Amino acid sequence: MSPALLLLGVLTYFALLLVLARCVSRGSGAEGFYVGGRESPWPVVAFGMIGTSLSGVTFISVPGSVAASGFTYLQIALGQVVGYAVIALLLLPAYHRLKLASIYGLLGDRLGPAAQRLGSAYFVLSRTLGATARLYLVVAVLHTLILQPLGVPFAVGAAVVLVMILLYTVEGGVKALVWTDTLQTAGMLTGLVVCVVLLWRPDALTQLDAAGLSRVWVGDPLSRDFSVKALLAGMFIAIAMTGLDQEMMQKSLSVAKLRDAQKNLLVLAVLMLVVVAAFLLLGGLLTLFAREHGLNVSGDALFPAVVMQHLPAWVQIVFVLALVSALLPSADGALTALTASTCLDLLRVGKEDTRTRRRVHLGFAALFLLLVLGFKALDNASMIYLILKLAGYTYGPLLGLFAFAMFTPRAVSGRALVAVCVAAPLLCAVLDFGQPYGGYRIGLELLLLNGILTWWGLLSVARDRG
């Protein structure tokens, strides 16, 4: 299919999103922007959060990782199911009891303003890096497939995507995202199902097993993908990157009743496991197809290469729209959550200060563009492991902070708190980049290690509450 027709399809899709956002967020106000008016239907939130949780990185990188790692990523997804249960049973009740618009208000309630600002600052750093890495990956694919053949520079394409996102988030916020994310998740899953059906063959499972692609469990304790490490990492990745993340929790906070918000997360856990398994199956089918047709592609380039070079034209438009659907939930939600956390936690402005909120929103959009261009220069081969590695450094202190705030009834001075939360990730960097001990390699358990060091450091400098 010609790049011009693909571009027309993408622009039409953006127009549909804009119309939907304007319809559902009309007259929403500050309460609608920050917490969706606390009236979002939980089944809609659960379905829409699939797209936010997975994003374009899962859409491209998880299928592309199967050739090298088999189905071992499923271990992380299984661990995440336990993590979602922990969030639903421990964190959500605390957030709803305090009626929070920003989850970092819990840190302020337990440990004081310095903890709230530091928690928000780590979230801003974490989500900015993670969202822009995801945004870069999908913009890069769109540039290769559509914009480059039309002579459009990469920077211009990235800027246009961000402007489109701004148009439907700057006013509607969470109230708009609950419904636009639902549409986007439907688009992403449609692309997944269509591609699996087209590539399926009667003996697919047998061929995957014979090719060594269906391996799930890893018994070598020294391996990066050792099953115990991966399951624990998945659990704490879910707790930190969902339960301690303003972007992910803002939609659950928009559900009126605690019980319904808990249903949302537990249903999401099951759906996520099924969808990740489907993406891994797709990755196996793509790898078999590439080997049979002599395609010399791997990693993040595998899925686009097979679809755009070997599948019918109508599948190509489905793929591109599914890719855009995978991109948007992680970018639009991040912009909204970063704006909320910066305004409420760092700047401490009132919810009704629309002028400041808009300026912060536009500022983050500009920052997103700069970082996307930075990732373009870096051009990592597999973005999913880069994102999870970054999360280990930036979400680790959040994990330690929340654990200390919720389970340790002691006080910490602002200076000591900051010192510990900076020292812990620095120490993790020394351990991560140092020489392996006995062949052991630190993998995704870095997040847990960072959290434990942060918690232990806070405990060592804490004092009894006066």
GIJO-V541028 format. One record per residue. N is the residue number from 1. D_CENTER is the distance of its C-alpha to the mean C-alpha in Angstrom with 2 decimals. Layout:
BEGIN
N_D_CENTER + N_D_CENTER
END
This chain:
BEGIN
1_30.54 + 2_31.26 + 3_28.59 + 4_30.22 + 5_29.75 + 6_26.09 + 7_25.66 + 8_27.59 + 9_25.35 + 10_22.19 + 11_24.11 + 12_25.36 + 13_21.92 + 14_20.93 + 15_24.22 + 16_23.53 + 17_20.26 + 18_22.25 + 19_25.08 + 20_22.98 + 21_21.29 + 22_24.76 + 23_26.33 + 24_24.11 + 25_23.73 + 26_27.37 + 27_28.82 + 28_25.69 + 29_26.46 + 30_24.70 + 31_24.05 + 32_22.41 + 33_20.16 + 34_18.99 + 35_19.07 + 36_20.04 + 37_23.59 + 38_22.62 + 39_23.74 + 40_20.80 + 41_21.69 + 42_19.63 + 43_19.68 + 44_18.28 + 45_15.43 + 46_14.70 + 47_14.85 + 48_12.76 + 49_9.84 + 50_9.80 + 51_8.77 + 52_6.01 + 53_4.76 + 54_6.00 + 55_6.14 + 56_9.05 + 57_8.44 + 58_9.14 + 59_11.81 + 60_13.52 + 61_12.97 + 62_13.29 + 63_16.59 + 64_17.66 + 65_17.44 + 66_19.91 + 67_22.97 + 68_22.49 + 69_20.93 + 70_21.92 + 71_19.99 + 72_19.25 + 73_15.46 + 74_16.56 + 75_17.60 + 76_14.12 + 77_13.38 + 78_16.72 + 79_16.06 + 80_12.97 + 81_15.52 + 82_17.58 + 83_14.85 + 84_14.22 + 85_18.03 + 86_18.32 + 87_16.08 + 88_18.20 + 89_21.45 + 90_21.18 + 91_18.69 + 92_18.89 + 93_22.71 + 94_22.76 + 95_20.50 + 96_22.62 + 97_25.85 + 98_25.35 + 99_24.22 + 100_21.51 + 101_19.93 + 102_17.90 + 103_17.07 + 104_18.40 + 105_21.72 + 106_22.05 + 107_22.37 + 108_24.90 + 109_26.77 + 110_27.13 + 111_27.34 + 112_28.20 + 113_26.95 + 114_26.25 + 115_23.68 + 116_21.96 + 117_21.90 + 118_20.76 + 119_17.86 + 120_16.83 + 121_17.46 + 122_15.23 + 123_12.35 + 124_13.34 + 125_13.52 + 126_10.25 + 127_8.13 + 128_10.71 + 129_10.56 + 130_6.92 + 131_6.91 + 132_10.36 + 133_9.99 + 134_7.92 + 135_10.54 + 136_13.25 + 137_12.86 + 138_13.39 + 139_15.95 + 140_17.71 + 141_18.18 + 142_19.41 + 143_21.66 + 144_23.16 + 145_23.79 + 146_24.89 + 147_25.29 + 148_27.00 + 149_29.72 + 150_30.39 + 151_30.79 + 152_27.89 + 153_26.57 + 154_22.93 + 155_22.78 + 156_24.27 + 157_21.81 + 158_18.80 + 159_20.77 + 160_21.59 + 161_18.02 + 162_17.22 + 163_20.51 + 164_19.76 + 165_16.55 + 166_18.72 + 167_21.40 + 168_19.68 + 169_17.65 + 170_20.25 + 171_22.42 + 172_20.76 + 173_17.59 + 174_16.16 + 175_19.21 + 176_18.49 + 177_14.74 + 178_15.63 + 179_17.83 + 180_16.35 + 181_13.07 + 182_15.60 + 183_17.36 + 184_14.42 + 185_13.39 + 186_17.12 + 187_17.32 + 188_14.68 + 189_16.35 + 190_19.72 + 191_19.13 + 192_18.12 + 193_21.25 + 194_23.54 + 195_22.82 + 196_23.24 + 197_26.47 + 198_27.86 + 199_27.33 + 200_28.46 + 201_31.84 + 202_34.00 + 203_33.91 + 204_30.25 + 205_29.53 + 206_32.74 + 207_31.97 + 208_28.48 + 209_30.15 + 210_33.00 + 211_30.75 + 212_28.93 + 213_25.56 + 214_25.14 + 215_25.09 + 216_22.70 + 217_24.25 + 218_25.09 + 219_28.09 + 220_28.54 + 221_27.73 + 222_27.63 + 223_24.95 + 224_21.38 + 225_20.47 + 226_23.06 + 227_22.31 + 228_22.81 + 229_20.49 + 230_17.75 + 231_18.19 + 232_18.23 + 233_15.21 + 234_13.25 + 235_14.72 + 236_13.99 + 237_10.39 + 238_10.05 + 239_12.46 + 240_11.07 + 241_7.28 + 242_8.23 + 243_11.93 + 244_12.26 + 245_9.57 + 246_11.42 + 247_8.92 + 248_8.25 + 249_11.91 + 250_13.57 + 251_13.71 + 252_15.25 + 253_17.57 + 254_18.71 + 255_20.29 + 256_23.89 + 257_24.78 + 258_23.26 + 259_24.27 + 260_22.47 + 261_19.22 + 262_19.64 + 263_20.38 + 264_17.17 + 265_15.12 + 266_17.61 + 267_17.70 + 268_13.92 + 269_14.31 + 270_17.06 + 271_15.57 + 272_12.44 + 273_15.05 + 274_17.17 + 275_14.68 + 276_13.52 + 277_17.30 + 278_18.05 + 279_15.84 + 280_17.65 + 281_20.89 + 282_20.28 + 283_19.74 + 284_23.03 + 285_24.84 + 286_23.76 + 287_24.98 + 288_28.26 + 289_28.77 + 290_28.29 + 291_30.73 + 292_33.26 + 293_33.29 + 294_33.36 + 295_30.16 + 296_29.44 + 297_25.67 + 298_22.84 + 299_19.21 + 300_17.02 + 301_20.32 + 302_21.41 + 303_19.91 + 304_20.89 + 305_24.25 + 306_25.29 + 307_24.46 + 308_25.93 + 309_28.95 + 310_30.00 + 311_28.91 + 312_30.63 + 313_30.01 + 314_28.75 + 315_25.98 + 316_24.96 + 317_24.45 + 318_22.50 + 319_20.24 + 320_19.78 + 321_19.09 + 322_16.58 + 323_14.85 + 324_14.96 + 325_13.70 + 326_10.56 + 327_10.23 + 328_11.04 + 329_8.76 + 330_5.87 + 331_9.05 + 332_11.34 + 333_9.51 + 334_8.80 + 335_12.47 + 336_13.74 + 337_12.26 + 338_13.37 + 339_16.64 + 340_17.15 + 341_16.64 + 342_18.77 + 343_21.45 + 344_21.79 + 345_21.27 + 346_22.24 + 347_24.72 + 348_25.80 + 349_26.86 + 350_27.70 + 351_25.58 + 352_28.27 + 353_28.12 + 354_26.85 + 355_28.10 + 356_26.09 + 357_22.91 + 358_23.38 + 359_24.17 + 360_21.07 + 361_18.95 + 362_20.89 + 363_20.71 + 364_16.94 + 365_17.16 + 366_19.80 + 367_17.87 + 368_14.96 + 369_17.77 + 370_19.32 + 371_16.33 + 372_15.63 + 373_19.32 + 374_19.00 + 375_16.48 + 376_18.99 + 377_21.65 + 378_19.79 + 379_18.92 + 380_17.49 + 381_18.33 + 382_15.24 + 383_12.02 + 384_9.99 + 385_12.37 + 386_12.50 + 387_8.88 + 388_9.57 + 389_12.93 + 390_12.00 + 391_10.04 + 392_13.37 + 393_15.28 + 394_13.51 + 395_12.28 + 396_15.58 + 397_17.82 + 398_15.89 + 399_16.41 + 400_20.05 + 401_20.61 + 402_19.62 + 403_21.58 + 404_24.52 + 405_24.46 + 406_24.43 + 407_26.73 + 408_28.98 + 409_31.43 + 410_32.35 + 411_32.09 + 412_30.92 + 413_32.09 + 414_29.76 + 415_30.83 + 416_30.50 + 417_27.02 + 418_25.83 + 419_27.76 + 420_26.23 + 421_22.59 + 422_23.32 + 423_25.51 + 424_23.23 + 425_20.59 + 426_23.63 + 427_25.32 + 428_22.35 + 429_22.49 + 430_26.19 + 431_25.72 + 432_22.98 + 433_25.02 + 434_28.37 + 435_30.48 + 436_29.30 + 437_31.56 + 438_33.43 + 439_31.00 + 440_28.03 + 441_24.70 + 442_21.87 + 443_18.64 + 444_15.40 + 445_17.73 + 446_17.68 + 447_15.24 + 448_17.92 + 449_20.71 + 450_19.42 + 451_19.14 + 452_22.62 + 453_24.14 + 454_22.91 + 455_24.29 + 456_27.49 + 457_28.02 + 458_27.74 + 459_30.10 + 460_32.56 + 461_32.94 + 462_32.82 + 463_35.94 + 464_37.26 + 465_36.65 + 466_39.81
END
